[in-house]
Amino acid sequence: MPDAYIIDAVRTPRGIGKVGKGALADMHPQHLAAAVLRALAERNGLNTAQVDDIIWSTSTQKGKQAGDLGRMAALDAGYDIRSSGTTLDRFCGGGITTVNLAAASIMSGMEELVIAGGTEMMSLTASMAAEEAAAGLKPMMMGSGNERLQRSHPQSHQGVCGDAIASMEGITRADVDALGLESQRRAAKAIADGAFARSLVPVYREDGSLALDREEFPRPETTAEGLAALKPSFAGLADFPLDANGTTFRKLINAKYPELKIEHMHHAGNSSGVVDGAAAVLLASKAYADANGLKPRARVVAMANMGDCPTLMLNAPVPAARKVLAKAGLTIDDIDLFEINEAFAVVAEKFIRDLRLDRDKVNVNGGAIALGHPIGATGSMLIGTMVDELERRGLRRGLVTMCAAGGMAPAIIVERV
C-alpha cells in the first residue's frame, strides 16, 4: 500500500469571530479558503490541473458557507478547473477527517495529489444565531425535531456537556481554570518564539490591502485571579426551555444520567474561542512527490474514527487515541507530542488524566482556549501545527485528535520525515 505524505500545511491567522470587531469578519468564506489554497499552490509550484481532489470541511453549511466551499474556493484561488472539490461536515472533527480521507485516497492508489482543509467563519454563524434568536427561534439541540432519536440518545448543548463531564469526573473549577491559563501562557510563548511562522499566511482583501497577518484572539494578559472572577457561561442556558414540554439541556443529560448533579464551571476563559479561520494541507504519494520535486515533511502513519456516548458528546478522544495507536501498533510512549483540541478545558484535562500523559507533551503551543476554534478548520490547523513542531523539536511522531458533536472523534498519527 502506498504511503501518504504531507508536503506542506498552511493556515490563516485566527480572527475574532465577531462582526465589527474581527479583522476577517467582513470577508466572504470562499475568499478566506482561497487564501490558503493559493498559498499552497504558490509555495510548492503546483500544477493545479494535477490536483486530484480538494476535500474541505465546513460545519455550518448555510448562508455564505453553503454550496461546496472546497470547489468554489479553488475556483476563487485560480486553480485549474480540472481540480475537483467536495465539502463535508463532521462538526468539529471535519478538519482532521478531510486529511484522513485525502491520505486514504492516496494510500488506496486511487489518487496522487490531494489537498485537505477547512474553513469556518464563526462571525457568520454567530450573526445568523443572533438573527434567529431575534426572530424568536430557540437554541437548537442536537437531533432537534427527531423525537425518537432524542428518546434513545438525548443530546444537549456542548458547553453543558462539558460541565456534566467535569462534574462526573471530579474535575474542579480550579482544574479547568489552570488549564485555560496554561493555554494562554503557552500560546503567548509560541507566538513570541515564531512557532507558527512556517504555516501562517497573511490574508488580503480583494483590493489588495492586508486584512490580518497575526493571531487576533489570544489574551496573554490573562491571570488566575481574572479567570476565577468569571461567572460560568452555561448555567442559565442549561435550564432554558427548549419546547412547550419544558425540555431543557439539563433535562436531556439527566434523562440518561438521572443521578448526575451538574456543577457549572466552564466560561469564556476556559472554553474555546469564537474565531474565523481557514487551513489547508497538501498530501501526495511518494511517486508523485519524487517526480515533481516535492519534499515530504511527514508521513501519515494511521487514522481512526471513534464514536462514544452522544449524550455526554465530548468523550470520544480518549478511545479514538487508543484505537489509532492500536492501528499503528504503537503505545503512548511511542508518541512524542499530542494535540487534543481544547473545545472546553475538561476535554483536554480528561484526555491527559485518562491516558496518563506528560503535560509537557500535550498542546505545547497552547490550544483553542487561547487561539480560538474555527470549527471546520481546526483539525487541519492542528495537523499543520503538529508537523511544524515535530520539525522544530527534532521529534518523530505526533497524535492529533478532537471531540466532535454527536459523540465522535477522528484521530491521526503523523511521523516526521
Backbone hydrogen bonds, N-H to C=O, Kabsch-Sander energy under -0.5 kcal/mol:
donor,donor_aa,acceptor,acceptor_aa,energy
5,Y,3,D,-0.5
5,Y,284,A,-2.6
6,I,298,A,-3.3
7,I,5,Y,-0.7
7,I,282,L,-3.1
8,D,282,L,-1.1
10,V,280,A,-2.7
11,R,199,S,-2.4
12,T,278,A,-2.7
15,G,13,P,-0.6
15,G,276,D,-2.2
17,G,274,V,-2.6
18,K,16,I,-1.9
21,K,18,K,-2.2
22,G,18,K,-2.9
25,A,22,G,-0.7
27,M,24,L,-2.1
31,H,28,H,-0.9
32,L,28,H,-1.7
33,A,29,P,-2.4
34,A,30,Q,-2.4
35,A,31,H,-1.5
36,V,32,L,-0.9
37,L,33,A,-1.9
38,R,34,A,-2.9
39,A,35,A,-1.7
40,L,36,V,-2.2
41,A,37,L,-2.0
42,E,38,R,-2.5
43,R,39,A,-2.8
44,N,40,L,-1.6
45,G,41,A,-0.6
45,G,42,E,-0.6
46,L,41,A,-1.9
48,T,46,L,-1.0
50,Q,47,N,-2.5
51,V,48,T,-1.2
52,D,50,Q,-0.7
52,D,113,L,-2.5
53,D,113,L,-0.8
54,I,84,S,-0.7
55,I,115,I,-2.9
56,W,54,I,-0.6
56,W,86,T,-2.6
57,S,117,G,-0.9
58,T,88,L,-2.0
61,Q,59,S,-1.2
62,K,60,T,-1.4
65,Q,62,K,-1.7
66,A,63,G,-1.5
72,M,68,D,-2.1
73,A,69,L,-2.7
74,A,70,G,-1.5
75,L,71,R,-2.0
76,D,72,M,-2.3
77,A,73,A,-2.0
78,G,75,L,-1.3
79,Y,74,A,-2.5
83,S,80,D,-2.0
84,S,52,D,-0.5
84,S,82,R,-1.0
86,T,54,I,-2.8
88,L,56,W,-2.8
90,R,91,F,-0.6
93,G,90,R,-2.0
94,G,91,F,-1.4
95,G,92,C,-0.6
96,I,93,G,-1.0
97,T,93,G,-2.1
98,T,94,G,-2.4
99,V,95,G,-0.7
100,N,96,I,-2.5
101,L,97,T,-2.8
102,A,98,T,-2.1
103,A,99,V,-2.7
104,A,100,N,-2.5
105,S,101,L,-2.2
106,I,102,A,-1.7
107,M,103,A,-3.0
108,S,104,A,-1.8
109,G,106,I,-1.2
110,M,105,S,-1.2
111,E,105,S,-1.5
114,V,283,L,-2.3
115,I,53,D,-2.2
116,A,281,V,-2.7
117,G,55,I,-1.8
118,G,279,A,-2.1
119,T,57,S,-2.3
120,E,277,G,-2.2
122,M,120,E,-0.8
122,M,275,V,-1.3
124,L,121,M,-1.2
125,T,121,M,-1.5
126,A,122,M,-2.6
127,S,123,S,-1.7
128,M,124,L,-2.3
129,A,125,T,-2.3
130,A,126,A,-2.2
131,E,127,S,-2.1
132,E,128,M,-2.3
133,A,129,A,-2.4
134,A,130,A,-2.4
135,A,131,E,-1.4
136,G,133,A,-1.6
137,L,132,E,-2.7
142,M,156,S,-0.6
144,S,141,M,-1.6
146,N,143,G,-2.1
147,E,145,G,-0.9
150,Q,146,N,-2.3
151,R,147,E,-1.6
152,S,148,R,-1.9
153,H,149,L,-3.5
156,S,311,T,-0.5
161,C,157,H,-2.4
162,G,158,Q,-2.4
163,D,159,G,-1.8
164,A,160,V,-2.3
165,I,161,C,-2.7
166,A,162,G,-2.1
167,S,163,D,-2.2
168,M,164,A,-2.3
169,E,165,I,-2.5
170,G,166,A,-0.9
171,I,166,A,-2.1
176,V,172,T,-2.1
177,D,173,R,-2.3
178,A,174,A,-2.1
179,L,175,D,-1.9
180,G,176,V,-2.0
181,L,177,D,-2.5
182,E,178,A,-2.2
183,S,179,L,-2.0
184,Q,180,G,-1.6
185,R,181,L,-2.1
186,R,182,E,-2.7
187,A,183,S,-2.3
188,A,184,Q,-2.3
189,K,185,R,-2.0
190,A,186,R,-2.6
191,I,187,A,-2.5
192,A,188,A,-2.2
193,D,189,K,-2.3
194,G,190,A,-0.6
194,G,191,I,-1.0
195,A,190,A,-2.8
197,A,194,G,-1.3
200,L,196,F,-2.1
201,V,11,R,-2.6
203,V,212,L,-2.6
205,R,209,S,-3.2
208,G,205,R,-2.0
211,A,203,V,-3.0
212,L,203,V,-1.6
216,E,14,R,-2.3
217,F,14,R,-0.6
222,T,219,R,-2.1
227,L,223,T,-2.2
228,A,224,A,-2.4
229,A,225,E,-1.2
230,L,227,L,-1.4
233,S,266,H,-2.9
234,F,266,H,-0.6
238,A,234,F,-2.0
239,D,235,A,-0.7
239,D,236,G,-0.8
240,F,237,L,-1.4
242,L,247,T,-3.5
243,D,247,T,-0.5
246,G,243,D,-1.6
249,F,237,L,-0.5
250,R,238,A,-2.7
252,L,248,T,-1.8
253,I,249,F,-1.5
254,N,250,R,-2.6
255,A,251,K,-1.6
256,K,252,L,-0.6
256,K,253,I,-1.1
257,Y,253,I,-2.5
260,L,257,Y,-1.6
262,I,260,L,-0.7
263,E,261,K,-0.6
270,N,267,H,-1.5
272,S,343,A,-2.6
273,G,368,A,-2.2
275,V,273,G,-0.7
276,D,15,G,-2.7
277,G,120,E,-1.8
279,A,118,G,-2.2
280,A,10,V,-2.7
281,V,116,A,-3.7
282,L,8,D,-2.8
283,L,114,V,-2.8
283,L,281,V,-0.5
284,A,5,Y,-2.1
285,S,112,E,-2.0
286,K,3,D,-0.5
289,A,285,S,-2.5
290,D,286,K,-2.9
291,A,287,A,-2.1
292,N,288,Y,-1.5
293,G,290,D,-0.7
294,L,289,A,-2.4
297,R,6,I,-3.2
298,A,6,I,-1.5
299,R,415,E,-2.9
300,V,4,A,-2.7
301,V,299,R,-0.7
301,V,413,I,-2.6
302,A,413,I,-1.2
304,A,411,A,-2.1
306,M,409,A,-1.6
308,D,407,G,-3.2
313,M,309,C,-2.2
314,L,312,L,-2.2
320,A,316,A,-2.4
321,A,317,P,-2.5
322,R,318,V,-2.2
323,K,319,P,-2.2
324,V,320,A,-2.5
325,L,321,A,-2.1
326,A,322,R,-2.0
327,K,323,K,-2.2
328,A,324,V,-1.7
329,G,325,L,-0.9
329,G,326,A,-0.6
330,L,325,L,-2.6
334,D,331,T,-1.7
335,I,332,I,-1.7
336,D,334,D,-0.5
336,D,397,R,-1.7
337,L,397,R,-1.4
338,F,361,K,-3.0
339,E,399,L,-2.5
341,N,401,T,-1.6
343,A,341,N,-1.7
345,A,270,N,-2.4
347,V,344,F,-1.5
348,A,344,F,-1.0
349,E,345,A,-2.5
350,K,346,V,-2.8
351,F,347,V,-1.9
352,I,348,A,-2.4
353,R,349,E,-2.2
354,D,350,K,-3.2
355,L,351,F,-1.8
356,R,352,I,-0.5
356,R,353,R,-0.7
357,L,352,I,-2.2
359,R,357,L,-0.6
361,K,358,D,-2.4
362,V,359,R,-1.2
363,N,338,F,-2.7
363,N,361,K,-0.5
365,N,366,G,-0.5
366,G,363,N,-1.9
370,A,367,G,-0.9
371,L,367,G,-2.9
372,G,368,A,-1.3
373,H,273,G,-2.7
375,I,373,H,-1.4
377,A,374,P,-2.6
378,T,374,P,-1.5
378,T,375,I,-0.5
379,G,375,I,-0.5
381,M,377,A,-2.0
382,L,378,T,-2.7
383,I,379,G,-1.9
384,G,380,S,-2.1
385,T,381,M,-2.7
386,M,382,L,-2.4
387,V,383,I,-2.3
388,D,384,G,-2.4
389,E,385,T,-2.4
390,L,386,M,-2.5
391,E,387,V,-1.8
392,R,388,D,-2.5
393,R,389,E,-2.2
394,G,390,L,-0.9
394,G,391,E,-0.5
395,L,390,L,-2.1
398,G,414,V,-2.4
399,L,337,L,-2.1
400,V,412,I,-2.7
401,T,339,E,-2.4
402,M,410,P,-1.0
404,A,408,M,-2.1
407,G,313,M,-0.6
407,G,404,A,-1.0
408,M,404,A,-2.1
409,A,306,M,-2.0
411,A,304,A,-2.5
412,I,400,V,-2.0
413,I,302,A,-2.4
414,V,398,G,-2.5
415,E,299,R,-2.5
416,R,396,R,-3.3
417,V,297,R,-2.5
